[in-house]
Amino acid sequence: MQQTPPDFVVDPIGYIQFYFNLYAPYILLFLALFVLVVLYFIVTRLAKRSLIRIGMGQEATTGIVLILRLVFFIAAVMLLVSYFEANYAAILSASAIFGTALGLAFSTALSNIVSGLYVLAARPFRVGDYVRIGDVEGIVREITLNYTRVLLSDESRQLVPNSKVVTSQVTNFRIDLSEYVKQKEEEAALKAERDHSYRETLDDAWRQLRMLTKNEEAYRYTFDLNIHMNQDMAKTMETFDQVCDKWSHVFLTRPTYMVWAKPTAAITIRFAFIVSDPMIIVKRSSDFMRDLLQDYYESEAP
């Protein structure tokens, strides 16, 4: 390979070609790094906007941007390594040892971060939803890479590790109100073919829900009560109907209930009500449950 440029006067094309061959790899490297930087800014900006749009907290947004920054930094390092033809075997060995040591030292934290990425990607819930995660129940206030912060019914806040979110049964009480109304109307139509009076009793409820579908989303909360078999079930059901009528002005529609299961010496009744604001569940569900059990408490009193 020629080490000195030819004389420009004698061989101008060779002179230009010499310096082009000399500096072209550096120019290509610079252009590649420039494109990588531009991609970094575009991707991080899109990620920030997307996370803010779905209600992610500042900490989660910062964590995602940090991970993206590390990914692009590693890509830049690999680009430089490939250009300067470094020893790949040595680099891979060192990175493997470093990765193993880092994994052992931060296995729990890394597990939560990976779980956090899954939660952010799968989106089983979002900030503001009323959820049940295992034995934890409340309103999601923040989703980060490490944990999900939940407002409980006693208005305390609990941090649920994202690793628990991934491994636990998750119930999101948010519903699409228009889809819910459509589903219930179809069910009512099928039952009304057999029982005309049944349809008449539901017309007002579905009409009210149709007027509320402009809200698009609501929260349908359910809970179970176990009633002992020695109770007067007719009187108990009558009390439930009275309480549901009383609370129909608090919720979007009149609460409903059904026999859900029959464990030993008891009957499980499942109640459901729909609200537009999950804070109503936090603040009023306990009062609703207390009214339902009022006659039960009185009958058990000495």
C-alpha positions as CSV (number, residue, x, y, z in Angstrom):
1,M,0.0,0.0,0.0
2,Q,1.4,3.4,-1.0
3,Q,2.4,5.4,2.1
4,T,3.0,8.8,0.5
5,P,0.7,10.6,-1.9
6,P,1.7,11.0,-5.5
7,D,2.6,14.4,-6.8
8,F,-0.6,16.4,-7.5
9,V,0.7,17.9,-10.7
10,V,1.9,14.5,-12.0
11,D,-1.1,12.4,-10.9
12,P,-4.0,14.6,-9.6
13,I,-6.5,11.7,-9.6
14,G,-4.1,9.4,-7.7
15,Y,-3.5,12.3,-5.3
16,I,-7.2,12.7,-4.6
17,Q,-7.8,8.9,-4.4
18,F,-5.0,8.5,-1.9
19,Y,-6.5,11.0,0.6
20,F,-10.0,9.6,-0.1
21,N,-8.9,6.1,0.8
22,L,-7.0,7.5,3.8
23,Y,-9.9,9.5,5.3
24,A,-13.0,7.7,4.0
25,P,-13.2,5.1,6.9
26,Y,-13.1,8.0,9.4
27,I,-15.8,9.9,7.5
28,L,-18.0,6.7,7.4
29,L,-17.4,6.2,11.1
30,F,-18.4,9.8,11.9
31,L,-21.5,9.5,9.7
32,A,-22.5,6.2,11.4
33,L,-22.0,7.8,14.9
34,F,-24.0,10.8,13.8
35,V,-26.9,8.7,12.6
36,L,-26.8,6.7,15.9
37,V,-27.0,10.0,17.9
38,V,-29.9,11.2,15.8
39,L,-31.7,7.9,16.3
40,Y,-31.1,8.1,20.0
41,F,-32.7,11.6,20.3
42,I,-35.7,10.5,18.1
43,V,-36.3,7.2,20.0
44,T,-35.9,8.8,23.5
45,R,-38.2,11.6,22.6
46,L,-40.9,9.3,21.2
47,A,-40.5,7.1,24.3
48,K,-40.9,10.1,26.7
49,R,-44.1,11.2,24.8
50,S,-45.6,7.7,24.8
51,L,-44.9,7.2,28.5
52,I,-46.4,10.6,29.5
53,R,-49.4,9.9,27.3
54,I,-50.2,6.6,29.1
55,G,-49.6,8.2,32.5
56,M,-46.2,6.8,33.5
57,G,-44.5,8.5,36.4
58,Q,-41.3,10.6,36.1
59,E,-39.2,7.9,37.6
60,A,-40.4,5.3,35.1
61,T,-39.8,7.7,32.2
62,T,-36.2,8.4,33.5
63,G,-35.5,4.7,33.9
64,I,-36.6,3.9,30.4
65,V,-34.5,6.7,28.9
66,L,-31.5,5.5,30.9
67,I,-31.9,2.0,29.5
68,L,-32.2,3.4,26.0
69,R,-29.1,5.5,26.6
70,L,-27.2,2.4,27.7
71,V,-28.4,0.5,24.6
72,F,-27.2,3.2,22.2
73,F,-23.9,3.6,24.1
74,I,-23.2,-0.1,23.8
75,A,-24.1,0.2,20.0
76,A,-21.6,3.0,19.7
77,V,-18.9,1.1,21.5
78,M,-19.4,-1.9,19.3
79,L,-19.2,0.3,16.3
80,L,-15.8,1.7,17.4
81,V,-14.6,-1.8,18.3
82,S,-15.5,-3.1,14.9
83,Y,-13.8,-0.2,13.2
84,F,-10.5,-0.5,15.1
85,E,-10.6,-4.3,14.8
86,A,-10.2,-5.0,18.6
87,N,-9.9,-8.4,20.0
88,Y,-13.5,-9.7,20.2
89,A,-12.7,-12.7,22.2
90,A,-11.1,-10.6,25.0
91,I,-14.0,-8.2,25.0
92,L,-16.6,-11.0,25.1
93,S,-14.8,-12.7,28.0
94,A,-14.6,-9.5,30.0
95,S,-18.2,-8.6,29.3
96,A,-19.3,-12.1,30.3
97,I,-17.4,-11.9,33.6
98,F,-18.7,-8.4,34.3
99,G,-22.3,-9.4,33.4
100,T,-22.2,-12.4,35.7
101,A,-20.8,-10.4,38.6
102,L,-23.4,-7.7,38.1
103,G,-26.2,-10.2,37.8
104,L,-25.3,-11.9,41.1
105,A,-25.0,-8.6,42.9
106,F,-28.3,-7.1,41.6
107,S,-30.4,-10.1,40.8
108,T,-33.4,-8.9,42.7
109,A,-33.2,-5.4,41.4
110,L,-32.7,-6.7,37.9
111,S,-35.7,-9.0,38.2
112,N,-37.9,-6.1,39.3
113,I,-36.6,-4.0,36.4
114,V,-37.3,-6.7,33.8
115,S,-40.7,-7.2,35.3
116,G,-41.2,-3.5,35.2
117,L,-40.4,-3.4,31.5
118,Y,-43.0,-6.2,31.0
119,V,-45.6,-4.3,32.9
120,L,-45.0,-1.2,30.9
121,A,-45.1,-3.1,27.6
122,A,-48.1,-5.4,28.4
123,R,-50.0,-2.7,30.3
124,P,-52.3,-4.9,32.4
125,F,-53.3,-1.6,34.1
126,R,-52.5,2.1,33.9
127,V,-52.2,4.9,36.4
128,G,-55.6,5.7,37.8
129,D,-57.1,2.2,37.4
130,Y,-58.6,0.3,40.4
131,V,-56.9,-3.1,40.5
132,R,-56.4,-6.1,42.7
133,I,-52.9,-7.5,42.6
134,G,-52.8,-10.7,44.7
135,D,-54.0,-9.6,48.1
136,V,-53.4,-5.9,47.4
137,E,-56.3,-3.8,46.2
138,G,-56.6,-0.1,45.4
139,I,-55.9,2.6,42.8
140,V,-52.7,2.6,40.8
141,R,-50.9,5.9,41.5
142,E,-47.5,5.3,39.9
143,I,-45.8,2.7,37.8
144,T,-42.0,2.6,37.8
145,L,-39.4,0.1,36.7
146,N,-39.1,-1.3,40.2
147,Y,-42.5,-1.1,41.7
148,T,-46.2,-0.1,41.3
149,R,-47.5,2.3,44.0
150,V,-51.1,1.5,45.0
151,L,-53.5,3.7,47.1
152,L,-55.3,1.3,49.4
153,S,-58.9,1.6,50.7
154,D,-57.6,3.0,54.1
155,E,-55.8,5.7,52.0
156,S,-52.3,4.4,52.8
157,R,-49.9,3.7,50.0
158,Q,-48.3,0.4,49.3
159,L,-45.3,-0.3,47.0
160,V,-45.9,-3.6,45.1
161,P,-42.7,-5.0,43.5
162,N,-43.1,-5.5,39.8
163,S,-41.9,-9.1,40.2
164,K,-45.0,-9.7,42.3
165,V,-47.2,-8.0,39.7
166,V,-45.9,-10.4,37.1
167,T,-46.4,-13.6,39.2
168,S,-49.7,-12.6,40.9
169,Q,-53.2,-12.7,39.6
170,V,-54.2,-9.2,38.5
171,T,-57.8,-8.0,38.3
172,N,-58.4,-4.6,36.6
173,F,-61.9,-3.3,37.4
174,R,-61.9,-0.8,34.5
175,I,-64.4,-1.6,31.8
176,D,-65.3,-0.1,28.4
177,L,-68.8,1.1,29.3
178,S,-70.2,1.0,25.7
179,E,-69.0,-2.6,25.3
180,Y,-70.4,-3.5,28.7
181,V,-73.8,-2.1,27.8
182,K,-73.9,-3.8,24.5
183,Q,-73.0,-7.2,26.1
184,K,-75.7,-6.8,28.8
185,E,-78.3,-5.8,26.3
186,E,-77.6,-8.9,24.3
187,E,-77.9,-11.0,27.4
188,A,-81.2,-9.2,28.3
189,A,-82.6,-9.8,24.9
190,L,-82.0,-13.5,25.1
191,K,-83.7,-13.7,28.5
192,A,-86.5,-11.5,27.4
193,E,-87.5,-14.0,24.7
194,R,-88.4,-16.3,27.6
195,D,-89.6,-13.8,30.2
196,H,-91.2,-10.5,29.0
197,S,-91.4,-9.1,32.5
198,Y,-87.6,-9.6,32.9
199,R,-87.0,-7.2,30.0
200,E,-89.3,-4.6,31.5
201,T,-87.4,-4.6,34.8
202,L,-84.1,-3.9,32.9
203,D,-85.2,-1.3,30.5
204,D,-84.6,1.6,32.8
205,A,-81.2,0.4,33.9
206,W,-79.9,0.0,30.4
207,R,-81.4,3.3,29.3
208,Q,-79.5,5.0,32.1
209,L,-76.3,3.2,31.1
210,R,-76.7,4.2,27.5
211,M,-76.8,7.9,28.6
212,L,-73.6,7.4,30.5
213,T,-71.6,5.7,27.6
214,K,-70.3,9.2,26.7
215,N,-67.9,8.6,29.6
216,E,-66.5,5.7,27.6
217,E,-64.8,4.0,30.6
218,A,-66.0,3.2,34.1
219,Y,-65.1,0.7,36.9
220,R,-67.2,-2.3,37.8
221,Y,-66.2,-3.4,41.3
222,T,-67.2,-6.8,42.7
223,F,-66.9,-8.3,46.2
224,D,-68.2,-11.4,47.9
225,L,-70.2,-11.9,51.2
226,N,-70.6,-15.2,52.9
227,I,-74.0,-15.7,54.5
228,H,-74.5,-18.5,57.0
229,M,-77.2,-21.0,56.1
230,N,-79.0,-20.5,59.4
231,Q,-80.0,-16.9,58.2
232,D,-83.5,-16.2,57.0
233,M,-82.5,-16.0,53.3
234,A,-85.8,-14.4,52.2
235,K,-85.4,-11.6,54.7
236,T,-81.7,-11.3,53.8
237,M,-82.5,-10.9,50.1
238,E,-85.2,-8.4,50.9
239,T,-82.6,-6.4,52.9
240,F,-80.1,-6.6,50.0
241,D,-82.8,-5.2,47.6
242,Q,-83.5,-2.3,50.0
243,V,-79.9,-1.4,50.4
244,C,-79.2,-1.7,46.6
245,D,-82.2,0.7,46.0
246,K,-80.8,3.1,48.6
247,W,-77.3,3.1,47.0
248,S,-78.5,3.4,43.4
249,H,-78.1,7.2,43.5
250,V,-74.5,6.9,44.6
251,F,-73.4,4.5,41.8
252,L,-74.0,4.8,38.1
253,T,-76.7,2.2,38.3
254,R,-78.4,0.1,40.9
255,P,-76.0,-2.4,42.4
256,T,-76.6,-6.1,41.5
257,Y,-76.0,-9.4,43.3
258,M,-76.1,-13.1,42.6
259,V,-75.5,-16.4,44.3
260,W,-71.9,-17.1,43.4
261,A,-71.0,-20.2,45.3
262,K,-72.1,-22.5,48.2
263,P,-69.2,-23.3,50.5
264,T,-69.9,-25.5,53.6
265,A,-72.8,-24.2,55.7
266,A,-72.8,-20.9,53.9
267,I,-73.8,-19.1,50.6
268,T,-71.5,-16.8,48.8
269,I,-73.2,-13.7,47.4
270,R,-71.3,-11.6,44.8
271,F,-72.2,-7.9,44.6
272,A,-71.3,-5.6,41.8
273,F,-71.6,-1.9,41.2
274,I,-70.4,0.6,38.6
275,V,-68.8,3.9,39.2
276,S,-67.1,6.6,37.0
277,D,-64.5,7.5,39.6
278,P,-62.4,4.8,41.3
279,M,-62.1,7.0,44.4
280,I,-65.8,6.2,45.0
281,I,-64.7,2.6,45.5
282,V,-62.1,3.6,48.0
283,K,-64.4,5.9,50.0
284,R,-67.8,4.3,49.8
285,S,-67.5,0.5,49.3
286,S,-67.0,0.0,53.0
287,D,-70.2,1.9,53.8
288,F,-72.1,0.0,51.2
289,M,-70.9,-3.3,52.7
290,R,-71.8,-2.2,56.2
291,D,-75.4,-1.4,55.2
292,L,-75.6,-4.9,53.6
293,L,-74.5,-6.6,56.8
294,Q,-76.5,-4.4,59.2
295,D,-79.3,-6.9,59.7
296,Y,-76.8,-9.8,59.9
297,Y,-75.0,-8.0,62.7
298,E,-78.2,-7.3,64.5
299,S,-79.3,-11.0,64.3
300,E,-76.0,-12.1,65.7
301,A,-76.1,-9.6,68.6
302,P,-76.8,-11.3,72.0
